Amino acid sequence: MNWEVFLAPYNQVVDELKVKLKGMRAQFEYELEQSPIEFVTGRVKPTSSIVEKARRKGINPEDLEEELQDIAGLRVVCQFVDDIYFVADMLKHRHDFEIVEEKDYVSDKKDSGYRSYHVIIRYPVETIHGEKKVLAEIQIRTLAMNFWATNEHSLNYKYAGKIPADVKARLKRAGEAAFRLDEEMSKIKNEIQEAQKVFNRKDDENDKKRYPSA
């Protein structure tokens, strides 16, 4: 298989969606001062990871495009839990891609303690051969969930997916602690956002003083 040719549309999907999702964040800030989106990242799965996952799941090379939903992956990180559902709802009302599947691991966490909201989409890209619809996964999570998931991913890599029982137990407890933090922060969301607005306004005023217009 020519991996560069195979992955080219996926790279295009990630590049285009990053621009669009970051554009959503900027528009929220222009119009509402607050954005439910803290930051956006994206990546195309490395070929070694694709091959390993396909082998593990028994997927034939000719079925990769339909059977592997996360070759192209975007991550939207939010401050608060309810922001996750707000962003997910915004995605469902867009017309530039099709929602294929949703997986709510926020309210129904995985056994490992993992929490995130996954939206599987079918996104059209223009290639030299015409339009091609490509599957991609958008993960929406809080900062605390992202911190936990990043560390869990590192441990899975270190132990080749077989994390020792004691480490796994601590990781699960850490996941619960992270979610309790999210819940407590949600209770003072309004106060936090008001404080951020005041800070941003003062920051803007200081910028105007330092750099007055001619």
FENPEQUI-V750628 format. One record per residue. N is the residue number from 1. RES is the residue in three letters. SS is DSSP state (A for helix, B for strand, O for the rest). Layout:
N,RES,SS / N,RES,SS
This chain:
1,MET,O / 2,ASN,O / 3,TRP,A / 4,GLU,A / 5,VAL,A / 6,PHE,A / 7,LEU,A / 8,ALA,A / 9,PRO,A / 10,TYR,A / 11,ASN,A / 12,GLN,A / 13,VAL,A / 14,VAL,A / 15,ASP,A / 16,GLU,A / 17,LEU,A / 18,LYS,A / 19,VAL,A / 20,LYS,A / 21,LEU,A / 22,LYS,A / 23,GLY,A / 24,MET,A / 25,ARG,A / 26,ALA,A / 27,GLN,A / 28,PHE,A / 29,GLU,A / 30,TYR,A / 31,GLU,A / 32,LEU,A / 33,GLU,O / 34,GLN,O / 35,SER,O / 36,PRO,O / 37,ILE,O / 38,GLU,O / 39,PHE,B / 40,VAL,B / 41,THR,B / 42,GLY,B / 43,ARG,B / 44,VAL,B / 45,LYS,O / 46,PRO,O / 47,THR,A / 48,SER,A / 49,SER,A / 50,ILE,A / 51,VAL,A / 52,GLU,A / 53,LYS,A / 54,ALA,A / 55,ARG,A / 56,ARG,A / 57,LYS,A / 58,GLY,O / 59,ILE,O / 60,ASN,O / 61,PRO,A / 62,GLU,A / 63,ASP,A / 64,LEU,A / 65,GLU,A / 66,GLU,A / 67,GLU,A / 68,LEU,O / 69,GLN,O / 70,ASP,O / 71,ILE,O / 72,ALA,B / 73,GLY,B / 74,LEU,B / 75,ARG,B / 76,VAL,B / 77,VAL,B / 78,CYS,B / 79,GLN,O / 80,PHE,O / 81,VAL,A / 82,ASP,A / 83,ASP,A / 84,ILE,A / 85,TYR,A / 86,PHE,A / 87,VAL,A / 88,ALA,A / 89,ASP,A / 90,MET,A / 91,LEU,A / 92,LYS,A / 93,HIS,O / 94,ARG,O / 95,HIS,O / 96,ASP,O / 97,PHE,B / 98,GLU,B / 99,ILE,B / 100,VAL,B / 101,GLU,B / 102,GLU,B / 103,LYS,B / 104,ASP,B / 105,TYR,O / 106,VAL,O / 107,SER,O / 108,ASP,O / 109,LYS,O / 110,LYS,O / 111,ASP,O / 112,SER,O / 113,GLY,O / 114,TYR,O / 115,ARG,O / 116,SER,O / 117,TYR,B / 118,HIS,B / 119,VAL,B / 120,ILE,B / 121,ILE,B / 122,ARG,B / 123,TYR,B / 124,PRO,B / 125,VAL,B / 126,GLU,B / 127,THR,B / 128,ILE,O / 129,HIS,O / 130,GLY,B / 131,GLU,B / 132,LYS,B / 133,LYS,B / 134,VAL,B / 135,LEU,B / 136,ALA,B / 137,GLU,B / 138,ILE,B / 139,GLN,B / 140,ILE,B / 141,ARG,B / 142,THR,B / 143,LEU,A / 144,ALA,A / 145,MET,A / 146,ASN,A / 147,PHE,A / 148,TRP,A / 149,ALA,A / 150,THR,A / 151,ASN,A / 152,GLU,A / 153,HIS,A / 154,SER,A / 155,LEU,A / 156,ASN,A / 157,TYR,A / 158,LYS,A / 159,TYR,O / 160,ALA,O / 161,GLY,O / 162,LYS,O / 163,ILE,O / 164,PRO,O / 165,ALA,A / 166,ASP,A / 167,VAL,A / 168,LYS,A / 169,ALA,A / 170,ARG,A / 171,LEU,A / 172,LYS,A / 173,ARG,A / 174,ALA,A / 175,GLY,A / 176,GLU,A / 177,ALA,A / 178,ALA,A / 179,PHE,A / 180,ARG,A / 181,LEU,A / 182,ASP,A / 183,GLU,A / 184,GLU,A / 185,MET,A / 186,SER,A / 187,LYS,A / 188,ILE,O / 189,LYS,A / 190,ASN,A / 191,GLU,A / 192,ILE,A / 193,GLN,A / 194,GLU,A / 195,ALA,A / 196,GLN,A / 197,LYS,A / 198,VAL,A / 199,PHE,A / 200,ASN,A / 201,ARG,A / 202,LYS,A / 203,ASP,A / 204,ASP,A / 205,GLU,A / 206,ASN,A / 207,ASP,A / 208,LYS,A / 209,LYS,A / 210,ARG,A / 211,TYR,O / 212,PRO,O / 213,SER,O / 214,ALA,O
